[in-house]
């Protein structure tokens, strides 16, 4: 390896991406990467998205809406489908749609 390649490799080894998410699906995918240069925030980020990025507390946020700010770049990556199976007698089964707020405090089993 020549000097330039060594410097590039050193920089790569020293750089850690700090990634946060506001939904559980991307968190599962990120955890499966097992990359030593990625640090994943294990709790869901629910607010202060712009500040976390602007203050370099997060390198990247995966969120389910565009962030409008002239100093930040927001890129659409795709959609995620999520299904929930509930027992017939469960009160949440009466709803056509569920939100994460409705599921807060509930036990969820996922792969």
N, C-alpha and C positions, 0 to 999 in steps of 0.2 A: 504494500500500500504506500503510495506517495504521500507527501506532506498534506496536500489539499484533501485527499481522501481521508486521512487521519483526522484532520480538523473537522470535516463534515461528519464523520462517525462520532467524534467526541461530542459535537453539538447535538447530534441525534440522541446519544446516550444521556445527555444532560437535560434534555427537554422533556417535560412531562405535560401532557394535555390533561386539564382538569375539566371533566364533562359532567354536566347535570341534566336531569330530565324532569318533565312534569307529568309523565305517564309511565306506567310500569312496563309496557311492551319494549320500548327501546332499552330500558334498564337490563332486561333479560338478554337482549342481543349484545349489548356492550360487555356484560359480564362474561359472555362466552368467548370474547376475543382474547382474553388472557395476555394482553400486551403490557409489558413492563413500563412503557412510556404513556400509559393511560391510567389516570386516577379517576375513579368514578365516585361521585357523590351518591351515597346509598339512600339518602332520604329524598323524596320527591320535592322539587322546587316549586313553590306555589305562588311566589310573588317576587318583586324587586329584580326582575329579569335584567332590565337595562343596567341597573346599578352593579349587579354581580359581574356582568361583562365589562362595564366601563372601569370598574375598580380592580379588574384582573383577578377576582376571586374565582371566576370560572373562565376557562378558555373557550368553551363551546357549550351551548344549551340546546337540547333537542326538545322543542315545544310544539304544541298542536295548533299554533297560530303564528302568523308573521309578526315579527317585531319591527315596528316602523321607527327608525331612528337614522339620521343621516350619518352618524359615526359608526353604525353597526351594519353588518351584512346579514341579511336573512334570506335563506335559500330553501325552497320547497323540496323535500326529499321523497315524499310519498304518503300513502295512507295506511292505516292499520285497522283491521277488523278485530273486534273482540266480542266473544259470546259468553254468556253465563248460563249455566244450568242450575235451576232452583227446584227444590221440592214443591209439589203442587200446593201444599198448605202454607208456603212462605208468603208473607204479605208483600214482598217486593215483586212477586210474580204477577201481580195485578197491573203493573206498569208496562206500557208499551216500550219505553226506553228507560234506562237507568243512567245516573251520573255517578262520578266518583264520590261526590259529596254524599249521595244516598248510600253508598257502600262503605263509607268511612266507619271504622270500628268493627266491621264485619270480618269474619275469617274467610279468606279466599285461598283456594288451592290452585296453583298454576305450575306448569312444567318448568 
